[in-house]
Amino acid sequence: MGKKKTSPEDYEVNRNIAAIMKSKNLSVREVASRMNVPYDRVYKTVNCKRTVFAQELVGFSLALGVSVREIFGI
């Protein structure tokens, strides 16, 4: 079985995270520090180079000061 081809919808959460970061003037480095994760993990997430895993959503919501619902755009 091959790798699943991604579609633009696959990265909607990533784009929402990036937009929230921009609206709050938060850098990748700041968010990574708040989450206690490597810089490249946040960088790749906000640049749609990797998908967001469910277990990371709470970390992003706390680091960004928003609810998980807001990350989903709800």
C-alpha positions as a Markdown table, in Angstrom:
| # | Residue | x | y | z |
|---|---|---|---|---|
| 1 | Met | 0.0 | 0.0 | 0.0 |
| 2 | Gly | 1.4 | 3.4 | -1.0 |
| 3 | Lys | 1.5 | 6.7 | 0.7 |
| 4 | Lys | -1.8 | 8.5 | 0.7 |
| 5 | Lys | -1.9 | 11.6 | -1.6 |
| 6 | Thr | -2.7 | 14.7 | 0.4 |
| 7 | Ser | -5.3 | 17.2 | -0.5 |
| 8 | Pro | -5.7 | 20.9 | 0.6 |
| 9 | Glu | -8.3 | 19.9 | 3.2 |
| 10 | Asp | -5.7 | 17.7 | 4.9 |
| 11 | Tyr | -3.9 | 20.9 | 6.0 |
| 12 | Glu | -6.8 | 23.1 | 7.1 |
| 13 | Val | -5.9 | 22.7 | 10.8 |
| 14 | Asn | -2.2 | 23.6 | 9.9 |
| 15 | Arg | -3.4 | 26.7 | 8.2 |
| 16 | Asn | -5.6 | 27.6 | 11.1 |
| 17 | Ile | -2.7 | 27.3 | 13.5 |
| 18 | Ala | -0.5 | 29.5 | 11.3 |
| 19 | Ala | -3.3 | 32.1 | 11.1 |
| 20 | Ile | -3.7 | 32.1 | 14.8 |
| 21 | Met | 0.0 | 32.5 | 15.3 |
| 22 | Lys | 0.1 | 35.4 | 12.9 |
| 23 | Ser | -2.9 | 37.1 | 14.5 |
| 24 | Lys | -1.2 | 36.8 | 17.9 |
| 25 | Asn | 2.2 | 37.8 | 16.5 |
| 26 | Leu | 3.8 | 34.5 | 17.8 |
| 27 | Ser | 6.9 | 33.1 | 16.2 |
| 28 | Val | 7.5 | 29.4 | 15.4 |
| 29 | Arg | 10.3 | 29.5 | 18.0 |
| 30 | Glu | 8.0 | 31.0 | 20.7 |
| 31 | Val | 5.3 | 28.4 | 20.1 |
| 32 | Ala | 7.8 | 25.5 | 20.0 |
| 33 | Ser | 9.3 | 26.8 | 23.3 |
| 34 | Arg | 5.8 | 27.0 | 24.9 |
| 35 | Met | 5.1 | 23.5 | 23.7 |
| 36 | Asn | 8.5 | 22.2 | 24.7 |
| 37 | Val | 8.9 | 20.5 | 21.3 |
| 38 | Pro | 11.6 | 20.9 | 18.6 |
| 39 | Tyr | 11.4 | 24.0 | 16.4 |
| 40 | Asp | 11.2 | 22.0 | 13.2 |
| 41 | Arg | 8.1 | 20.2 | 14.4 |
| 42 | Val | 6.2 | 23.5 | 14.6 |
| 43 | Tyr | 7.9 | 24.9 | 11.5 |
| 44 | Lys | 6.9 | 21.9 | 9.4 |
| 45 | Thr | 3.3 | 22.0 | 10.9 |
| 46 | Val | 2.7 | 25.7 | 10.0 |
| 47 | Asn | 4.2 | 25.3 | 6.6 |
| 48 | Cys | 2.1 | 22.2 | 5.8 |
| 49 | Lys | 5.0 | 19.8 | 5.6 |
| 50 | Arg | 3.5 | 17.5 | 8.2 |
| 51 | Thr | 0.0 | 16.8 | 9.5 |
| 52 | Val | -1.0 | 17.6 | 13.1 |
| 53 | Phe | -1.5 | 14.6 | 15.3 |
| 54 | Ala | -4.5 | 14.5 | 17.6 |
| 55 | Gln | -2.3 | 14.3 | 20.7 |
| 56 | Glu | -0.6 | 17.6 | 19.7 |
| 57 | Leu | -3.8 | 19.7 | 19.5 |
| 58 | Val | -4.0 | 20.4 | 23.3 |
| 59 | Gly | -0.3 | 21.5 | 23.2 |
| 60 | Phe | -1.0 | 23.9 | 20.3 |
| 61 | Ser | -4.2 | 25.2 | 22.0 |
| 62 | Leu | -2.4 | 25.9 | 25.3 |
| 63 | Ala | 0.6 | 27.5 | 23.5 |
| 64 | Leu | -1.6 | 29.7 | 21.4 |
| 65 | Gly | -4.1 | 30.5 | 24.1 |
| 66 | Val | -7.1 | 29.3 | 22.2 |
| 67 | Ser | -9.5 | 26.4 | 22.4 |
| 68 | Val | -9.1 | 23.2 | 20.3 |
| 69 | Arg | -12.4 | 24.2 | 18.7 |
| 70 | Glu | -10.8 | 27.4 | 17.5 |
| 71 | Ile | -7.9 | 25.5 | 16.0 |
| 72 | Phe | -10.5 | 23.5 | 14.0 |
| 73 | Gly | -12.2 | 26.7 | 12.9 |
| 74 | Ile | -15.4 | 26.0 | 14.8 |
